[in-house]
Amino acid sequence: MTAPARPFEDLIIPGLVTAVIHVAAVLLLVYTWQVPSPVTAKRPDMQIMHARTVELKQKAPSKPAPAPKVAPKPVAKPKPAPKAAPKPAPKPTPAPKPTPKPVAKPKPAPKPVPKPAAPTRSEADVLADLQREAQLRQEERQRQEALVQQGKEDDALANSVIGAFQNAIIPQWSRPPSTRRDMVISVRIRLTPRGDLVGIELVKSSGDPAVDRSCMQAIEKAAPFFNEVKDLPSRIFESHFRSFIFEFKPEDLRI
């Protein structure tokens, strides 16, 4: 196994030898070239120097020492940022105090204005007013009596028209065998001023659908009712026959 080379240590000895030789040669030249004195000086005997060749073996360079390992510096951990101090809660704004309303001063009561004295009336004027009031009461009484009389006449005319409706409808009524004498069937009839049938509605049932259906069929067969309403005044038609109730009674076939 080859020894490691050491270049610097192998050159020290040859370098020293070379330096010594150079110094000796310089000293020899200086000593030889000195100025000769008048007295002949004896030259010393020259000595023979034996030189030999020295072979310098280069040593294998030694491996450089490993560089010392540098320990890594510890990385300083970042310090946590300081927590911000909590902001103080804002102070509640005090509610504004209500401004007191100015108290209205009571107004002085107005002084009563004296009413003018009523003019004195003569006995003739007072008697005329009394007669006028009595006349108005008499007219109102007569008007009410006329209305009552007119109502009675209208009712009498309406009853006669109801009789005409009965004479037109009852002959068209085909009573089923289940009809009983204690039955009462009420049907609402709606007409036009010309007597045309607009609608039929059962108001009170007999309890027997066959009887109820026979009553409504009798009204449809008897329509229209032109002859019954053609001579009626409009006020009587509107108040009595625009929409009216017709009753069926099996015991006497009369309304």
Residue pairs with C-beta under 8 A, 6 or more apart in sequence:
2 60
3 59
3 60
4 59
4 60
4 61
4 62
4 63
5 58
5 59
5 60
5 61
5 62
6 59
6 60
6 61
6 62
7 58
7 59
7 61
9 59
10 56
10 57
10 58
10 59
11 56
13 56
14 54
14 56
17 54
154 235
154 236
154 239
154 240
157 232
157 236
158 236
158 240
158 241
161 228
161 229
161 232
161 236
161 240
161 241
162 246
162 255
163 255
164 227
164 228
165 222
165 225
165 228
165 246
166 254
166 255
168 222
168 225
168 227
168 228
169 218
169 219
169 222
169 246
170 218
170 253
171 222
172 217
172 218
172 219
172 221
172 222
173 214
173 215
173 218
173 248
173 253
174 214
174 217
174 218
175 211
175 214
175 250
176 208
176 210
176 211
176 214
178 208
178 210
178 211
179 206
179 208
179 211
179 214
179 250
180 250
181 250
181 251
182 251
183 206
183 207
183 208
183 211
183 248
183 249
183 250
184 204
184 206
184 247
184 248
184 249
185 202
185 204
185 205
185 206
185 211
185 212
185 215
185 247
185 248
186 202
186 203
186 204
186 245
186 246
186 247
186 248
187 200
187 201
187 202
187 203
187 215
187 216
187 219
187 245
187 246
187 247
187 248
188 199
188 200
188 201
188 202
188 203
188 243
188 244
188 245
188 246
189 197
189 199
189 200
189 219
189 243
189 244
189 245
189 246
190 197
190 198
190 199
190 200
190 201
190 242
190 243
191 197
191 198
191 225
191 229
191 241
191 242
191 243
192 198
193 229
193 234
193 237
194 224
194 226
194 229
195 223
195 224
195 225
195 226
195 227
195 228
195 229
195 230
196 223
196 224
197 219
197 220
197 223
197 224
197 225
200 216
200 219
200 220
202 212
202 216
203 245
205 212
206 212
215 248
218 248
219 246
229 237
229 241
232 241
246 255
247 255
249 255
